[in-house]
Amino acid sequence: MEPLTEQEIRTAFVNCSKGEAKRLSVPRDLADRPWDDLDYLGWRDPQAPDRAYLVSPSDGGLRALAMRCPSPGAQQLRRSMCSMCLTTHTGGVSLMVAPRAGKAGQQGNSVGAYICSDLACSLYVRGKKDAGVGARLQESLTLEEKVRRTVSHLAAFIDRVTA
């Protein structure tokens, strides 16, 4: 993924108003992110731990989602699997809920998915971040195929939000 600017991030949101996108907390360490290893940019808001965001490249440019999730301390300590990268964690997967885009979202409709709580799927898939013993299933897929699968799952989630 190419490095992103704060302005690019703010204009990419598809499920919140321009005012909300302007007010949300964008990471201050954008220059330090491992862009070559990221398939999407994901972060949790340090001032509002129940809010998470992700920005993903797509055919039509960037698409970003604002999501709600349980605070990090509220997670259950059972083993769960991320629906994006298929990494299992003990207490490291959260139900992320995104309001639908447009009128459906204004009416309160939302879409949810179980995603790595730290939104570091790209790093888990590449082995750059360790989720512990047994976190990655033994697979015959190549790294490239695993990355494509993660990107495909993420695109499907974003498509459900914007449908």
NORWOTA-V176575 format. One record per helix or strand. SS is the DSSP state (@ for helix, = for strand). FROM is the first residue (numbers start at 1). TO is the last residue. If there is no record, write none. Layout:
ss->SS from->FROM to->TO
ss->SS from->FROM to->TO
This chain:
ss->@ from->6 to->11
ss->= from->13 to->13
ss->@ from->18 to->23
ss->@ from->30 to->32
ss->@ from->35 to->37
ss->= from->40 to->44
ss->= from->51 to->58
ss->= from->61 to->68
ss->@ from->72 to->74
ss->= from->79 to->81
ss->= from->87 to->90
ss->= from->93 to->99
ss->@ from->103 to->106
ss->= from->110 to->116
ss->@ from->121 to->125
ss->= from->136 to->136
ss->@ from->143 to->162
